[in-house]
Amino acid sequence: MKIAVVGATGLVGSVMLNVLEQRGFASEEIIVAASEKSIGKKINFASKQLTVVSVQQAVDMSPDYAIFSAGSGVSKQYAPKFADKNTTVIDNSSCWRMYDEIPLVVPEVNFSAVKDTDRIIANPNCSTIQMVLALAPLDRAFDIKRLVISTYQSVTGTGVKAVKQLEAEEKGLEGEKAYFDRIYRNVLPYGGDFTDNGYTTEEIKLVNETQKILNKKINITAMVARVPVCGGHSESVNVEFRKSFELEQVRALLSGFEGIKLLDNNDRHEYPMPILSQDRDEVFVGRIRRDFSIDNGLNMWIVADNLRKGAATNAIQIMEKLIQYRK
């Protein structure tokens, strides 16, 4: 099998290569593609050195699968070219997510949305992935009416430039900025770009993608913040259900759902934190409690490594299911 990683020199691209090796793809033919400035560079993969090629060269090599993490512009230009070669593209950018004909997939939740003829499949936003994984079993049981979401997102979600800004500010150094404001010892009350309605693009993604994956009838509002953390994304999610529930039912549904790790024992100080999720593929859920201010209300705290389950691992899990399905 031949697998292309497009954007292989970036932060998510490098994690994709690690996940491919860890999940048993080291013996496959791996093509690493990136921008013109990276062509010819060497990348270590499974005790081998791979040479970076251009995206067009990767297209010409007709891989079976192409996993993208190279930005919307590159995806818009090249994903259809791969698809024309009968390559299945799994795209991590926001480019294709809201097209009706393109499935937006978290494998444990809605892999059934994928048809065998699909050649472009969208990977959701990192914050969406971890949240819908935790919400899916609860929605099926109790029918979600409304969500109020507050996220506390790692700087790694913005990329290498943001990590370097945080590291430079910690050392008291000036450097290139990914954010307009200082991130060190600070919290930024935004993520992405501001839009005309006062929301940011990251907040709008949470609304639109969650509705597409779970249910368009769910009412959703979101607030995104960026925090000086490198381990993973955290989310406070307030849920209003249409049906009544018991907390024991909620915990049982979550603990029995694929991909979720329940950490919910306050007496033992067991609750999800970014430092626990780093380099892990599970979505951690805890601080589960009723919201007594409304009928059928629930509060929960959700944490995951945004580079792994929030990006690389989810994309590769989609590919794994496709391989199994197409056998």
Secondary structure by P-SEA (a helix, b strand, c coil): cbbbbcccccaaaaaaaaaaaaacccccbbbbbbccccccbbbbcccbbbbbbcaaaaaaacccbbbbcccaaaaaccaaaaaaacbbbbcccccccccccccccccccccccccccccbbbbccaaaaaaaaaaaaaaacccccbbbbbbbcccccccaaaaaaaaaaaacccccccccccccccccccccccccccccaaaaaaaaaaaaaccccbbbbbbbbbcccccbbbbbbbbbbcbbbbaaaaaaaaaacccccccccccccccccccccccccbbbbccccccccccbbbbbbbbccccccccaaaaaaaaaaaaaaac
